[in-house]
Amino acid sequence: MKTQELFKVLEQNQDKSLLFEYAPNLLVGANYHITEVKHVTVDSVDCGAQVDAWNETIIQLWESPNELGKTEYMSVYKALAILNKVGKMKPYDFDAEVKFEYSNARFHTAQLFVNDFEIRENHLIVKLAIEKTDCKAKELCGVPEPLEAVSTNAEACCSPDGNCC
């Protein structure tokens, strides 16, 4: 999801509570705070010696240990006010991919993509997901596509007089 799309969803749902699902059926605790917004420029070189650059917006969520047991989630209105204040200090690249950085005692620190969102009762639930790493230069590096298993006569090929090894 682009930063602009996130802002649009937030603006359309200001009367709701803001929840984050960091894994299927697991929610960030109601004691979360938005502790940092990062405007990141990635300047990279992949394994195929191809250069690339892009911007990301990374919003950090942190669960306060002083508010364990809290049941009322932050309102979308409050979250939007925080994000708008940040935007006045450091302007957003609204075309940048938005990610949420999060961890807890049972979940490693990760930058999570917005996979989807759902409106349920008076809640806006932002569904987060991890994206696996991948080789961006598969063709240049000669990374083969997965091969189908082929049945061969192993004895004829790989026997001591078989010539294949």
C-alpha positions in Angstrom: 0.0 0.0 0.0 1.3 3.4 -0.9 1.4 6.2 1.8 -1.3 8.1 0.0 -3.6 5.1 0.1 -3.1 4.7 3.8 -3.9 8.3 4.5 -7.1 8.1 2.3 -8.3 5.0 4.3 -7.5 6.8 7.6 -9.3 10.0 6.5 -12.4 8.0 5.6 -12.5 6.2 8.9 -11.7 8.8 11.6 -14.5 7.7 13.8 -13.2 4.2 14.3 -10.6 2.6 16.5 -7.3 1.6 14.8 -6.2 -1.9 15.2 -3.2 -3.7 13.5 -3.2 -7.5 12.8 0.5 -8.4 12.6 -0.1 -12.1 11.9 -3.4 -14.0 11.2 -5.7 -13.4 14.2 -3.0 -11.7 16.3 -3.4 -8.0 17.1 -1.0 -5.4 18.3 -1.9 -4.7 21.9 -4.3 -1.8 22.6 -1.3 -0.3 24.6 0.5 0.5 21.3 2.0 3.9 20.5 3.2 5.4 17.2 6.8 6.0 18.3 8.6 6.9 15.1 7.9 7.7 11.4 10.8 7.1 9.1 11.1 8.6 5.6 13.6 6.2 4.1 15.4 6.4 0.8 16.8 3.0 -0.3 19.7 3.2 -2.7 20.6 -0.4 -3.7 22.7 -2.6 -5.9 21.4 -6.1 -6.4 23.4 -9.3 -7.1 23.1 -8.7 -10.8 24.9 -5.3 -10.4 21.7 -3.4 -11.2 21.2 -0.2 -9.3 17.8 0.8 -7.9 16.4 3.5 -5.6 13.0 4.0 -3.9 11.4 5.7 -0.9 9.5 4.0 1.9 7.5 5.3 4.8 8.0 3.2 7.9 5.7 3.7 10.9 7.0 2.2 14.2 4.5 0.7 16.6 5.5 0.0 20.2 3.5 -1.6 23.1 4.0 0.3 26.3 4.7 -2.0 29.3 3.2 0.7 31.5 -0.2 0.2 29.9 -0.6 -3.6 29.9 -4.2 -4.6 30.1 -5.4 -1.5 28.3 -8.5 -2.4 26.2 -9.3 0.9 24.4 -7.4 1.2 21.1 -6.1 4.4 19.6 -8.6 6.2 17.4 -8.0 6.6 13.7 -8.5 10.3 14.4 -5.6 10.5 16.9 -3.3 8.4 14.6 -4.0 10.6 11.7 -3.3 13.7 13.8 0.1 12.2 14.7 0.9 11.4 11.1 -0.2 14.8 9.9 2.0 16.5 12.5 5.0 14.5 11.2 4.1 15.4 7.6 4.3 19.1 8.6 7.8 18.6 10.0 9.1 16.3 7.3 7.0 16.0 4.1 5.9 12.5 3.0 6.5 10.9 -0.4 2.9 9.9 -0.9 4.0 7.4 -3.6 6.3 5.6 -1.2 5.4 2.1 0.0 4.2 2.2 3.6 5.4 -0.3 6.2 4.9 -0.8 9.9 7.8 -1.8 12.1 6.7 -3.9 15.1 7.8 -6.6 17.5 6.7 -8.1 20.8 8.0 -10.8 23.2 6.6 -13.5 20.8 7.2 -11.8 17.5 10.6 -10.7 16.1 11.2 -7.2 14.9 10.0 -6.9 11.4 9.0 -4.3 8.8 5.5 -5.4 7.7 3.7 -4.5 4.6 0.0 -3.5 4.5 -1.7 -6.5 2.9 -5.3 -5.3 3.3 -7.6 -3.6 5.7 -11.0 -4.5 7.1 -13.8 -2.5 8.7 -15.4 -4.6 11.5 -18.0 -2.9 13.7 -16.3 0.3 14.9 -12.8 -0.8 14.1 -10.5 -0.2 11.2 -8.2 -3.3 11.2 -5.0 -2.9 9.2 -3.8 -6.3 8.1 0.0 -6.5 8.0 2.1 -9.2 6.4 5.7 -10.2 5.9 7.2 -10.3 2.5 9.9 -12.9 1.8 13.2 -11.9 0.4 13.8 -12.7 -3.2 16.5 -12.4 -5.9 15.7 -9.4 -8.1 18.2 -10.4 -10.8 17.2 -14.0 -11.4 17.7 -13.8 -15.2 21.1 -12.0 -14.9 22.4 -14.4 -12.2 21.1 -17.5 -13.9 18.9 -18.5 -11.1 16.9 -21.4 -12.6 13.2 -21.8 -12.2 12.3 -24.8 -10.0 12.7 -28.0 -12.0 10.1 -30.8 -12.1 11.3 -34.1 -10.6 12.0 -36.5 -13.5 12.1 -40.2 -13.1 15.2 -41.7 -14.7 16.8 -45.1 -14.6 19.3 -44.2 -11.9 21.2 -47.5 -12.3 22.0 -47.0 -15.9 23.1 -43.4 -15.4 24.8 -43.4 -12.0 26.2 -46.9 -11.8 30.0 -47.2 -11.7 30.1 -47.8 -15.5 27.3 -45.2 -16.1 29.5 -42.2 -17.2 27.4 -39.5 -15.6 29.5 -38.6 -12.6 
